[in-house]
Amino acid sequence: MKRLMALAVAAVAAATVWASEFPEISVEDLDKAVAARKVTVIDVNGTASWKRGHIPGAIDYASNKGKLASLLPKDKNALVVAYCGSPKCGAYAAAAKAARELGYTNVKHLKAGISGWKEAGRTIEPAS
């Protein structure tokens, strides 16, 4: 019984740490940051999806993995937000981790993803 309790506690602790690895940002707060040009947004949905429509100004991670460092701001404290398709998608973590490995300290996750952004009536930008 003690082993089960210990495993349960460890599982809850691990889930909590994993879930909070990157803080979430709301659609509303991201929309404000985009409008104020105070964020760099990274789309991890793949190039075809990015071409169809992405959050305005978002970087296509699939096409820019190798040059991400040159596309992110010089200020390592600047807000960087990664997103993928929906709240159940975890692909955003690749871009968020890449930004963190480059030294960025204010990396967040738009859990709603592009689907939540659209559902909230926010503007999407097709590739030009």
Buried (B, 14 or more C-beta within 10 A) or exposed (E): EEEEEEEEEEEEEEEEEEEEEBEBBBBEBBBEBBEEEEBBBBBBBBBEBBEEBBBBEBBBBBEBEEEBEEEBEEEEEBBBBBBBBBEEBEBBBBBBBBBBEEEBEBBBBBBBBBBBBBEEEBEEEEEE
